[in-house]
Amino acid sequence: MDKNIEYIRSLIKENEDTYIFRKQEEKNYIPIIRPEVMQFISVIINIAGIKKILEIGTADGYSSICFCKTIGRDADVTTIESDEQRVCTARKNIESFNLNKNITVIHDDAVNALLYMTGQNVFDMIFLDGPKTHYLEMLPGCVRLLKEGGILIADNVLYFGMTSGQKEIPKKKRTSAYHLRDFLEAVSHSSELDTSIINFEDGLSISVKKGKKINEKT
Ligand SMILES: C[S@@+](CC[C@H](N)C(=O)[O-])C[C@H]1O[C@@H](n2cnc3c(N)ncnc32)[C@H](O)[C@@H]1O
């Protein structure tokens, strides 16, 4: 592991219960959010006063549970997962953390789910952590569902250097790398978003939907 990342991780304060959960997930090779990314998002949640989150890619519920721990009792997280087994495990984990009232797990393909979630200006934050080849396809739905001043975060966008071409792209990873390139072009050039791409390990993009602030009264 990169020495800086190792050092940054050593400084992160974690709740004991989510720490145990994270270690168990890592032991089982579940691809959960990296601790430094979770810590970064927690700070963003606190700065922006985020309460209502949509997540694409639940896995076993680890990141949703961490979001709730950061927000507290007003947390309202909707998370979408296509894998049935993971949906069951996530629901069990959410129950064991007593967060049933705060987290709704939707079992569906996120591309499909975004089509029937027809609202506008609903969420304070959307976290894209699902299928990399579909980030671009999901972007219009995400922008529509995001409140003005809301934040869109997409994880793993630099794909270990393959998106930029810093690292040679093996044939089987080309589709994902090229899709991520298109996604980053779109969020960077969108007239509705202001975007920053962060060169964390695997990359992270953070975009704010232009307009008023999330909690600003009209
Ligand atoms: C990186 S994991 C999510 C990790 C989770 N956010 C966390 O940090 O605890 C990505 C998840 O997206 C799910 N996924 C992949 N394609 C999907 C799709 N089209 N719709 C919904 N979920 C999808 C995978 O099954 C996997 O569980």
The ligand as an SDF file (V2000), in Angstrom:
LIG
                    3D

 27 29  0  0  0  0  0  0  0  0999 V2000
  -18.0880   -1.4430   -4.6490 C   0  0  0  0  0  0  0  0  0  0  0  0
  -19.4860   -2.3500   -4.2220 S   0  0  0  0  0  0  0  0  0  0  0  0
  -20.3730   -1.2470   -3.1770 C   0  0  0  0  0  0  0  0  0  0  0  0
  -19.7090   -1.0530   -1.8500 C   0  0  0  0  0  0  0  0  0  0  0  0
  -20.5420   -0.2860   -0.8330 C   0  0  0  0  0  0  0  0  0  0  0  0
  -20.9460    0.9950   -1.3500 N   0  0  0  0  0  0  0  0  0  0  0  0
  -19.7320   -0.0920    0.4190 C   0  0  0  0  0  0  0  0  0  0  0  0
  -18.7970    0.7330    0.4050 O   0  0  0  0  0  0  0  0  0  0  0  0
  -20.0190   -0.7630    1.4240 O   0  0  0  0  0  0  0  0  0  0  0  0
  -20.4360   -2.2730   -5.6890 C   0  0  0  0  0  0  0  0  0  0  0  0
  -21.7800   -2.9540   -5.5700 C   0  0  0  0  0  0  0  0  0  0  0  0
  -22.5570   -2.5700   -6.7310 O   0  0  0  0  0  0  0  0  0  0  0  0
  -23.3720   -3.6490   -7.0890 C   0  0  0  0  0  0  0  0  0  0  0  0
  -23.8210   -3.4630   -8.4800 N   0  0  0  0  0  0  0  0  0  0  0  0
  -23.1440   -3.7510   -9.6160 C   0  0  0  0  0  0  0  0  0  0  0  0
  -23.8850   -3.4470  -10.7000 N   0  0  0  0  0  0  0  0  0  0  0  0
  -25.0510   -2.9310  -10.2170 C   0  0  0  0  0  0  0  0  0  0  0  0
  -26.2290   -2.4220  -10.8430 C   0  0  0  0  0  0  0  0  0  0  0  0
  -26.3400   -2.3830  -12.1910 N   0  0  0  0  0  0  0  0  0  0  0  0
  -27.2320   -1.9840  -10.0650 N   0  0  0  0  0  0  0  0  0  0  0  0
  -27.1300   -2.0270   -8.7060 C   0  0  0  0  0  0  0  0  0  0  0  0
  -26.0390   -2.4980   -8.0610 N   0  0  0  0  0  0  0  0  0  0  0  0
  -25.0160   -2.9390   -8.8020 C   0  0  0  0  0  0  0  0  0  0  0  0
  -22.4790   -4.8670   -6.8850 C   0  0  0  0  0  0  0  0  0  0  0  0
  -23.2480   -6.0420   -6.7360 O   0  0  0  0  0  0  0  0  0  0  0  0
  -21.7080   -4.4840   -5.6290 C   0  0  0  0  0  0  0  0  0  0  0  0
  -22.3110   -5.0200   -4.4710 O   0  0  0  0  0  0  0  0  0  0  0  0
  1  2  1  0
  2  3  1  0
  2 10  1  0
  3  4  1  0
  4  5  1  0
  5  6  1  0
  5  7  1  0
  7  8  2  0
  7  9  1  0
 10 11  1  0
 11 12  1  0
 11 26  1  0
 12 13  1  0
 13 14  1  0
 13 24  1  0
 14 15  1  0
 14 23  1  0
 15 16  2  0
 16 17  1  0
 17 18  1  0
 17 23  2  0
 18 19  1  0
 18 20  2  0
 20 21  1  0
 21 22  2  0
 22 23  1  0
 24 25  1  0
 24 26  1  0
 26 27  1  0
M  CHG  2   2   1   9  -1
M  END
$$$$
